[in-house]
């Protein structure tokens, strides 16, 4: 009985210290990918994305994030993007809601602004490192029906 009691206490302490990373003043550094074939748009059947992002917790559970990355499509088309997001972290369960905008530059001569709502979850692997799967929808303001994209991505992040 003692073992079960102490195991529960250590688990609760571990969970509460993991979510302590959502405090004001913390920094965030991450990398994301939407792995091959897990995003879909009307024009692209295959898309691979690699991005980096960094953020700052400006208020408890609220974070501002800057991002940059690269998209490779099934054709010879590659896109580079940069953007900013605001994330709200729900401390009780690790769920996050995120909204942002990004500027996309693609070949040949394609430029777009996209609105990027996202919902995901922070799995704490240790006190600082998280695995962050999420669902996203990139809404194109230039060509809504052709360039808007829905997908799944996974990120690895470090809170410090």
LONU-521069 format. One line per 10 residues: their letters; for each residue x, y, z negated of N, C-alpha, C, O, CB. Coordinates in steps of 0.2 Angstrom, whole numbers, padded with zeros to 4 digits. Glycine has a CB too. Example, Ala and Ser with C-alpha at 12.3 -4.5 7.8 and 13.67 -1.06 7.14 Angstrom:
as> 0066/-0028/-0039/0062/-0022/-0039/0066/-0016/-0039/0071/-0017/-0042/0057/-0022/-0045; 0064/-0011/-0035/0068/-0005/-0036/0064/0000/-0039/0067/0006/-0040/0070/-0003/-0029
//
This chain:
xxxxxxxxxx> 0004/-0006/0000/0000/0000/0000/0004/0006/0000/0003/0011/0003/-0005/0000/-0006; 0010/0006/-0004/0014/0012/-0004/0017/0013/0003/0018/0019/0005/0020/0010/-0009; 0019/0008/0007/0022/0009/0013/0017/0013/0018/0019/0017/0022/0024/0002/0016; 0011/0011/0018/0006/0014/0022/0005/0021/0020/0004/0025/0024/-0001/0010/0021; 0004/0022/0013/0003/0029/0011/0009/0034/0013/0008/0039/0016/0003/0029/0003; 0015/0031/0012/0021/0036/0014/0022/0036/0022/0024/0042/0024/0028/0032/0012; 0020/0031/0026/0020/0032/0033/0015/0037/0035/0016/0041/0039/0018/0025/0036; 0009/0037/0032/0004/0042/0034/0006/0049/0032/0005/0054/0036/-0003/0041/0030; 0009/0050/0026/0012/0057/0024/0018/0059/0029/0017/0065/0031/0015/0056/0017; 0022/0055/0031/0028/0057/0035/0025/0058/0042/0027/0063/0046/0033/0051/0036
xxxxxxxxxx> 0020/0055/0045/0017/0056/0051/0013/0063/0051/0014/0067/0056/0011/0050/0053; 0010/0064/0046/0006/0071/0045/0012/0077/0045/0011/0082/0048/0002/0071/0039; 0017/0076/0041/0022/0081/0041/0025/0082/0047/0027/0087/0050/0027/0079/0035; 0027/0076/0051/0030/0076/0058/0025/0080/0062/0028/0084/0066/0031/0070/0060; 0019/0079/0062/0014/0082/0067/0014/0090/0065/0014/0094/0070/0007/0079/0067; 0014/0091/0059/0013/0098/0057/0019/0102/0059/0019/0108/0061/0011/0099/0050; 0025/0099/0058/0031/0103/0060/0032/0103/0068/0035/0108/0070/0037/0099/0057; 0029/0098/0072/0030/0099/0079/0026/0105/0081/0028/0108/0086/0027/0092/0082; 0020/0106/0078/0015/0111/0081/0018/0118/0078/0015/0123/0080/0008/0110/0079; 0023/0118/0073/0025/0124/0071/0029/0128/0076/0031/0133/0076/0030/0123/0065
xxxxxxxxxx> 0031/0124/0082/0034/0127/0087/0030/0132/0091/0032/0136/0095/0036/0122/0092; 0023/0133/0089/0019/0137/0093/0018/0144/0089/0014/0148/0090/0012/0134/0093; 0024/0146/0085/0024/0152/0081/0026/0158/0085/0030/0157/0090/0028/0151/0075; 0024/0164/0083/0027/0170/0087/0034/0170/0086/0037/0168/0081/0024/0176/0083; 0038/0172/0092/0045/0173/0092/0049/0167/0095/0055/0168/0096/0047/0175/0086; 0045/0162/0096/0049/0156/0099/0050/0157/0107/0046/0160/0110/0045/0149/0098; 0055/0154/0109/0056/0154/0117/0055/0147/0119/0054/0142/0116/0064/0156/0118; 0054/0147/0126/0052/0141/0130/0056/0140/0136/0057/0145/0140/0044/0141/0131; 0059/0135/0138/0062/0133/0144/0060/0127/0147/0060/0122/0143/0070/0133/0143; 0058/0127/0153/0055/0121/0156/0057/0119/0163/0059/0124/0167/0048/0120/0155
xxxxxxxxxx> 0055/0113/0165/0056/0111/0172/0050/0107/0174/0047/0103/0170/0063/0107/0174; 0047/0108/0180/0041/0105/0182/0042/0101/0189/0046/0104/0193/0035/0109/0182; 0038/0096/0190/0037/0094/0197/0030/0091/0198/0027/0089/0193/0042/0088/0198; 0028/0091/0204/0021/0088/0205/0022/0082/0209/0018/0080/0213/0017/0093/0209; 0027/0078/0208/0029/0072/0211/0026/0071/0218/0020/0073/0219/0028/0066/0207; 0029/0067/0222/0027/0065/0229/0019/0063/0229/0018/0058/0226/0031/0060/0232; 0015/0067/0233/0009/0064/0235/0003/0065/0229/-0002/0063/0230/0009/0057/0236; 0005/0069/0224/-0001/0070/0219/-0004/0077/0219/-0008/0079/0215/0002/0069/0212; -0003/0081/0225/-0006/0087/0226/-0010/0086/0232/-0008/0082/0237/-0002/0093/0226; -0015/0090/0233/-0019/0089/0239/-0022/0096/0242/-0024/0100/0238/-0025/0084/0239
xxxxxxxxxx> -0021/0098/0248/-0024/0103/0251/-0026/0101/0258/-0024/0096/0260/-0019/0109/0252; -0030/0105/0261/-0033/0103/0268/-0027/0103/0273/-0028/0098/0278/-0037/0109/0270; -0022/0106/0273/-0017/0106/0278/-0011/0101/0276/-0007/0099/0281/-0014/0113/0279; -0010/0100/0270/-0004/0096/0268/-0006/0089/0265/-0011/0089/0261/0000/0099/0263; -0004/0084/0268/-0005/0077/0265/0000/0075/0260/-0001/0071/0256/-0006/0072/0270; 0006/0078/0261/0012/0076/0256/0015/0083/0254/0016/0087/0258/0017/0072/0260; 0016/0083/0248/0020/0089/0245/0024/0087/0239/0021/0084/0235/0014/0095/0243; 0030/0090/0239/0034/0089/0233/0036/0096/0230/0038/0100/0234/0040/0084/0235; 0036/0097/0224/0037/0103/0221/0042/0102/0215/0042/0097/0211/0031/0106/0218; 0047/0107/0215/0052/0107/0209/0052/0115/0207/0053/0119/0211/0059/0105/0211
xxxxxxxxxx> 0051/0116/0200/0051/0122/0198/0054/0123/0191/0055/0118/0187/0044/0125/0197; 0056/0129/0189/0059/0130/0183/0055/0136/0180/0052/0140/0183/0066/0132/0183; 0054/0136/0173/0051/0142/0170/0053/0143/0163/0056/0139/0160/0043/0140/0169; 0052/0149/0161/0054/0151/0154/0049/0156/0151/0046/0159/0155/0061/0155/0155; 0048/0155/0145/0043/0159/0142/0045/0162/0135/0050/0160/0132/0037/0155/0141; 0041/0166/0132/0041/0169/0125/0034/0169/0122/0029/0171/0125/0044/0176/0126; 0034/0167/0116/0028/0166/0112/0027/0173/0109/0030/0175/0104/0028/0161/0106; 0023/0178/0112/0022/0185/0110/0017/0185/0104/0017/0190/0101/0020/0189/0116; 0013/0180/0103/0009/0180/0097/0008/0173/0096/0009/0168/0100/0002/0183/0099; 0006/0171/0090/0005/0164/0088/0000/0161/0093/-0006/0163/0093/0002/0164/0080
xxxxxxxxxx> 0002/0155/0096/-0001/0151/0101/-0002/0155/0107/-0005/0152/0112/-0008/0150/0098; 0001/0161/0109/0000/0164/0115/0007/0165/0118/0012/0167/0115/-0003/0171/0114; 0008/0163/0124/0015/0163/0127/0014/0166/0134/0009/0165/0138/0018/0156/0128; 0019/0170/0136/0020/0173/0143/0026/0169/0146/0031/0168/0143/0021/0180/0143; 0025/0167/0152/0029/0162/0156/0031/0165/0163/0026/0167/0166/0026/0155/0157; 0037/0165/0164/0040/0167/0171/0042/0161/0175/0045/0156/0171/0045/0172/0171; 0040/0160/0181/0042/0154/0185/0045/0155/0191/0044/0160/0194/0036/0149/0185; 0049/0150/0194/0051/0150/0201/0052/0143/0203/0053/0139/0199/0058/0154/0201; 0051/0142/0210/0051/0135/0212/0051/0135/0220/0052/0140/0223/0046/0131/0209; 0051/0128/0222/0052/0127/0229/0047/0121/0230/0046/0116/0226/0059/0124/0230
xxxxxxxxxx> 0043/0122/0236/0038/0117/0238/0041/0114/0245/0043/0118/0249/0031/0120/0239; 0041/0107/0245/0042/0104/0252/0036/0101/0254/0033/0097/0251/0048/0099/0251; 0034/0102/0261/0028/0099/0264/0029/0094/0269/0035/0093/0270/0024/0105/0267; 0024/0091/0271/0025/0085/0276/0028/0087/0283/0030/0083/0287/0019/0082/0277; 0028/0094/0284/0031/0096/0290/0038/0099/0289/0041/0098/0284/0026/0101/0294; 0040/0103/0293/0046/0107/0292/0045/0113/0288/0050/0117/0287/0050/0109/0299; 0040/0114/0285/0038/0120/0281/0040/0119/0274/0039/0114/0270/0031/0121/0281; 0044/0124/0271/0046/0124/0264/0043/0131/0261/0044/0136/0265/0053/0123/0263; 0041/0131/0255/0039/0137/0252/0043/0139/0246/0045/0134/0242/0031/0137/0250; 0044/0145/0245/0048/0147/0239/0043/0151/0235/0039/0155/0238/0054/0151/0240
xxxxxxxxxx> 0042/0151/0228/0038/0155/0224/0041/0157/0218/0045/0155/0215/0031/0150/0223; 0037/0163/0216/0039/0166/0209/0033/0169/0206/0028/0171/0210/0045/0172/0210; 0032/0168/0200/0026/0170/0197/0026/0171/0189/0031/0170/0186/0020/0166/0198; 0020/0173/0186/0020/0174/0179/0013/0171/0177/0008/0171/0180/0020/0182/0177; 0013/0168/0171/0007/0165/0168/0007/0167/0161/0011/0169/0157/0008/0157/0169; 0001/0166/0158/-0001/0167/0151/-0004/0160/0149/-0008/0158/0152/-0006/0173/0150; -0001/0158/0143/-0003/0151/0141/-0006/0152/0134/-0003/0156/0130/0003/0146/0141; -0011/0149/0132/-0014/0148/0126/-0014/0141/0123/-0016/0136/0127/-0022/0150/0125; -0010/0140/0118/-0009/0133/0115/-0014/0132/0109/-0014/0136/0105/-0002/0132/0113; -0018/0127/0110/-0022/0125/0105/-0018/0121/0099/-0017/0115/0101/-0029/0121/0107
xxxxxxxxxx> -0017/0124/0094/-0012/0121/0089/-0015/0114/0086/-0011/0110/0084/-0011/0126/0083; -0021/0113/0085/-0024/0107/0082/-0023/0101/0086/-0022/0096/0083/-0031/0108/0081; -0022/0101/0093/-0021/0095/0097/-0016/0095/0102/-0015/0090/0105/-0028/0094/0100; -0013/0101/0103/-0007/0101/0108/-0010/0103/0115/-0006/0103/0120/-0004/0095/0108; -0016/0104/0116/-0019/0106/0123/-0017/0113/0124/-0017/0117/0120/-0027/0105/0123; -0016/0114/0131/-0015/0121/0133/-0019/0123/0139/-0021/0119/0143/-0008/0122/0134; -0021/0129/0139/-0025/0132/0144/-0020/0138/0147/-0017/0142/0143/-0032/0135/0142; -0020/0138/0154/-0015/0143/0157/-0018/0146/0163/-0022/0143/0166/-0008/0139/0159; -0016/0153/0164/-0019/0157/0169/-0013/0161/0172/-0010/0164/0168/-0025/0161/0168; -0012/0161/0178/-0007/0166/0181/-0008/0167/0188/-0013/0166/0191/0000/0162/0180
xxxxxxxxxx> -0003/0170/0191/-0002/0172/0198/0005/0171/0200/0009/0172/0197/-0005/0179/0199; 0005/0169/0207/0012/0168/0210/0012/0171/0217/0007/0171/0220/0014/0161/0209; 0018/0173/0219/0019/0175/0226/0023/0170/0229/0028/0167/0227/0023/0182/0226; 0020/0168/0235/0023/0162/0239/0025/0164/0246/0022/0168/0249/0017/0157/0240; 0031/0163/0247/0034/0164/0254/0036/0158/0257/0040/0154/0255/0041/0169/0253; 0033/0157/0263/0034/0151/0267/0036/0152/0274/0035/0158/0277/0028/0147/0267; 0039/0147/0277/0041/0147/0284/0035/0145/0288/0032/0140/0286/0048/0143/0285; 0034/0147/0294/0037/0153/0297/0033/0159/0296/0027/0159/0298/0038/0152/0305; 0035/0164/0292/0032/0171/0291/0025/0170/0288/0021/0173/0290/0031/0174/0297; 0025/0166/0282/0019/0165/0279/0020/0168/0272/0025/0166/0268/0016/0158/0278
xxxxxxxxxx> 0016/0173/0269/0016/0176/0263/0009/0175/0260/0004/0176/0263/0019/0183/0263; 0009/0174/0253/0003/0172/0250/0003/0174/0243/0009/0174/0240/0000/0165/0251; -0002/0176/0240/-0003/0177/0233/-0008/0172/0230/-0014/0171/0233/-0005/0185/0231; -0007/0168/0225/-0011/0163/0223/-0013/0164/0215/-0008/0166/0211/-0008/0156/0224; -0019/0163/0213/-0021/0163/0206/-0020/0155/0204/-0022/0151/0208/-0028/0165/0206; -0017/0154/0198/-0015/0147/0196/-0018/0145/0189/-0014/0145/0184/-0008/0147/0196; -0025/0143/0189/-0027/0141/0183/-0024/0134/0181/-0023/0130/0186/-0035/0140/0183; -0023/0132/0175/-0020/0125/0173/-0023/0123/0166/-0024/0127/0162/-0013/0126/0174; -0023/0117/0165/-0025/0114/0159/-0020/0108/0158/-0019/0104/0162/-0032/0112/0158; -0017/0107/0152/-0012/0102/0151/-0012/0100/0143/-0016/0103/0139/-0006/0104/0153
xxxxxxxxxx> -0007/0096/0142/-0006/0094/0135/0002/0094/0134/0006/0092/0138/-0009/0087/0134; 0004/0096/0127/0010/0095/0125/0012/0089/0121/0009/0089/0115/0012/0102/0121; 0015/0084/0124/0017/0078/0120/0024/0080/0117/0029/0080/0120/0017/0072/0124; 0024/0080/0110/0031/0082/0107/0035/0075/0106/0033/0071/0103/0030/0085/0100; 0041/0075/0110/0045/0069/0109/0049/0070/0103/0051/0065/0100/0049/0069/0116; 0051/0076/0101/0055/0077/0095/0053/0084/0093/0048/0087/0095/0062/0076/0096; 0056/0087/0088/0054/0094/0086/0054/0099/0091/0051/0104/0090/0059/0096/0080; 0058/0099/0096/0059/0104/0101/0057/0102/0108/0055/0106/0112/0066/0106/0101; 0057/0096/0110/0056/0093/0117/0049/0091/0118/0047/0087/0114/0061/0088/0118; 0046/0093/0123/0039/0091/0125/0039/0088/0132/0043/0090/0137/0034/0097/0124
xxxxxxxxxx> 0034/0084/0133/0032/0081/0140/0025/0084/0141/0021/0084/0137/0032/0073/0140; 0024/0088/0147/0018/0092/0148/0015/0090/0154/0016/0093/0159/0020/0099/0148; 0011/0085/0154/0007/0084/0160/0001/0089/0161/-0002/0091/0156/0004/0076/0160; -0001/0091/0167/-0006/0095/0168/-0010/0095/0174/-0007/0092/0179/-0004/0103/0167; -0016/0097/0175/-0020/0098/0181/-0020/0105/0183/-0021/0110/0179/-0027/0095/0180; -0019/0107/0189/-0019/0113/0191/-0023/0114/0198/-0024/0110/0201/-0011/0116/0193; -0024/0121/0199/-0028/0122/0205/-0025/0129/0208/-0026/0134/0204/-0036/0123/0204; -0021/0129/0213/-0018/0135/0216/-0023/0138/0221/-0024/0135/0226/-0011/0134/0219; -0026/0144/0219/-0031/0147/0224/-0028/0152/0228/-0025/0157/0225/-0037/0150/0219; -0028/0151/0234/-0025/0155/0239/-0029/0161/0240/-0035/0161/0242/-0023/0152/0246
xxxxxxxxxx> -0026/0167/0240/-0030/0173/0242/-0030/0175/0249/-0034/0179/0251/-0028/0179/0237; -0025/0172/0253/-0024/0174/0260/-0029/0169/0264/-0033/0171/0268/-0017/0173/0262; -0028/0163/0263/-0032/0157/0267/-0035/0152/0262/-0032/0147/0261/-0027/0154/0272; -0040/0154/0259/-0043/0150/0253/-0044/0143/0256/-0042/0138/0252/-0050/0153/0251; -0048/0142/0261/-0050/0135/0263/-0044/0131/0265/-0044/0125/0265/-0055/0135/0268; -0039/0134/0268/-0033/0130/0271/-0027/0129/0266/-0024/0124/0266/-0030/0134/0277; -0026/0134/0262/-0020/0134/0258/-0021/0133/0250/-0016/0132/0246/-0016/0141/0259; -0027/0133/0248/-0028/0132/0241/-0027/0124/0239/-0028/0120/0244/-0036/0133/0239; -0024/0123/0233/-0022/0116/0232/-0023/0114/0225/-0023/0118/0220/-0014/0116/0233; -0026/0108/0224/-0027/0105/0218/-0022/0099/0217/-0020/0096/0221/-0034/0102/0218
xxxxxxxxxx> -0020/0098/0210/-0015/0093/0209/-0013/0092/0202/-0016/0095/0197/-0008/0095/0213; -0009/0087/0201/-0006/0085/0194/0001/0086/0194/0005/0085/0199/-0008/0077/0193; 0004/0089/0189/0011/0090/0188/0013/0088/0181/0009/0087/0177/0013/0097/0190; 0019/0087/0181/0022/0085/0174/0028/0089/0173/0032/0090/0177/0024/0077/0174; 0029/0091/0167/0034/0096/0165/0038/0093/0159/0035/0089/0155/0032/0103/0164; 0044/0095/0158/0048/0094/0152/0050/0101/0150/0053/0105/0153/0055/0089/0154; 0049/0102/0143/0051/0108/0141/0054/0108/0134/0054/0103/0130/0044/0112/0140; 0058/0113/0132/0062/0114/0126/0059/0120/0123/0060/0126/0125/0069/0114/0128; 0057/0120/0117/0055/0125/0112/0060/0127/0107/0063/0122/0104/0048/0124/0109; 0062/0133/0107/0067/0135/0102/0066/0142/0100/0070/0144/0096/0074/0135/0106
//
